[in-house]
Amino acid sequence: MRIKITKGGVYASNGKEIEVGSELDVKNEPTGWAGRYEVISGAASGKTSVTNPKVDPAQAELEAKTIPELKAMADADKIDLHGATAKGDIIAHIMKAKAA
């Protein structure tokens, strides 16, 4: 299946961020990147590509911050990031902690 990166916070196995607009061939849908990509071809049967997902305002606010800002926020709120270094993972930990 072919996907297109639509938002930042998607990192390759080498730790480098994949540029927004990049197109990639993947074997399986990368559901951990939800909201940051769109399927452009080869979608699994029964699935519909969503190119304009509803954005959670709290998550959108976090997406606008830099990694150092997110880490400072987590430190101030005593949120354990479990060693996360990727922006998307840091945001996921913050969102989970705030939902608890």
Rosetta blueprint (number, residue, H / E / L):
1 M L
2 R E
3 I E
4 K E
5 I E
6 T L
7 K L
8 G L
9 G L
10 V L
11 Y E
12 A L
13 S L
14 N L
15 G L
16 K L
17 E E
18 I L
19 E L
20 V L
21 G L
22 S L
23 E E
24 L E
25 D E
26 V L
27 K L
28 N L
29 E L
30 P L
31 T H
32 G H
33 W H
34 A L
35 G L
36 R L
37 Y E
38 E E
39 V E
40 I E
41 S E
42 G L
43 A L
44 A L
45 S L
46 G L
47 K L
48 T L
49 S L
50 V L
51 T L
52 N L
53 P L
54 K L
55 V L
56 D L
57 P H
58 A H
59 Q H
60 A H
61 E H
62 L H
63 E H
64 A L
65 K L
66 T L
67 I H
68 P H
69 E H
70 L H
71 K H
72 A H
73 M H
74 A H
75 D H
76 A H
77 D L
78 K L
79 I L
80 D L
81 L L
82 H L
83 G L
84 A L
85 T L
86 A L
87 K H
88 G H
89 D H
90 I H
91 I H
92 A H
93 H H
94 I H
95 M H
96 K H
97 A H
98 K H
99 A H
100 A L
